[in-house]
Amino acid sequence: MADQPPPVRFLTDTKIDQERYSKIKEKFVKKYNCEPQFYARAPGRVNLIGEHIDYCGYGVLPMAIEQDVVIAVCATSDSKLSLSNTHEKYCDFECSVGEFEIDKSQPDWHNYVLCGVKGMTEFLTLTNPVGMQCVVDGCVPSSAGLSSSSALVCCAALATMQANNQSRSKREVADMCASCERYIGTQGGGMDQAISFMARPGTAKKIDFNPLREEDVCLPEGVAFVISNSCVEKNKAATSDFNTRVVECRLAMQVIAKSEGLTWRECKNLADLQNKLKLRLQDMDDLVQKHLHKEKYTKKEVCEILGVSAEELAETSLSANTLHVESFCLYQRARHVYSEALRVEEFQQVCKDVPSDAAIKLGKLMNQSHESCSKWYECSCTQLDDLVNLCIQSGAIGSRLTGAGWGGCAVSMVPSPQLTQFLEKVKDGYYMARKLESVVIEALFATQPGDGAAIYLPS
Ligand code: GLA
């Protein structure tokens, strides 16, 4: 599956929302005076478990959601890239397709498109990429932890590949998209891009990295997965919180590696550290407790332990937007990562074995995951913690934040017969109570594992 290119389908062949595509086409014709040659589509995702561990080299367990980004495209013989968005709040943008800067200080929507275009152009070593007229239509809630930014990057990369008559495997394209999204400055892992390309309807996926692999995970029957948006917006590219966590994990790995006598500069991440030490995942927590202290590490202390100057540390361990960070929580972050990686393994095993209490077991893992994210990783916020608690009180067997956190969505596992009652209770307890009733339709919904990225041709 992952070795196949993203599928090319006909618009009429599929169960897609014809009305939506007609509207996109209408906007396209109005804007460019011609019809789109094709539509690229890439979905957002909800991560069921395995938060903030993909960039540490550990497997995660997401599924694609129905909400997606669609780009209508017409390739042109000039080398102009024209971008227009169906949502009026997003301004039009134009540049030369082979020559542009990505402004990291401004995570504007068009910069994510540029990441995908630049990444694919370089990946295919295109010396003369074709120009593209594009209309973008996205319905993944933004800054909500449902991967709206990666859906946009993946969709733009896929559009660029198709416009240039090229075809590469889903695995290659997903890997490339994970790298090129870093042009925006955040050092994310590869989860969002992998699931966007590799998703299949009806199944969640266990995604592993280095090399990128995927496996179907059949979710138990009789439960529904519900997404609820806390409506606290968090754009991970707009602050240094996300990269600070990436750096803290890297420093934790480097300090443990050094304490264990390894060449720490050669260790890539916390998973690589485990491999180099030839230890089991279960043994890693002991090592964290042995080598790391609970108190924050100052930059000076880290430099002393690793035997480097502040300048060298900046090169080996920091990112551009974390150069100013003066203290780091290493113990807490590493404990989260190793325990979360174990929970992912357990979750997958329960889905394979399906014991009679499967749903209870999965729910417990989800709850533990949230607690670890909130307490050890400190990537939740008061409203999100409140929402997760309310979801449990309203009948969820498990509930947790999903995506990068600090706001955004919770995902809850709810027994199907109680779904209606659950939705009512959460609506009243969170949205009505906060006067958010106008957004509740987009903010609170049950979801199914959706399909992956594809190209659609008008018939
Ligand atoms: C973002 C990143 C992902 C992952 C999650 C947290 O969505 O893009 O790679 O790190 O945060 O699990």
Residues whose N, C-alpha, C, O or C-beta is under 5 A from the ligand:
A	BS01	GLA	G50 E51 H52 I53 D54 G188 G189 G190 M191 D192 G403 A404
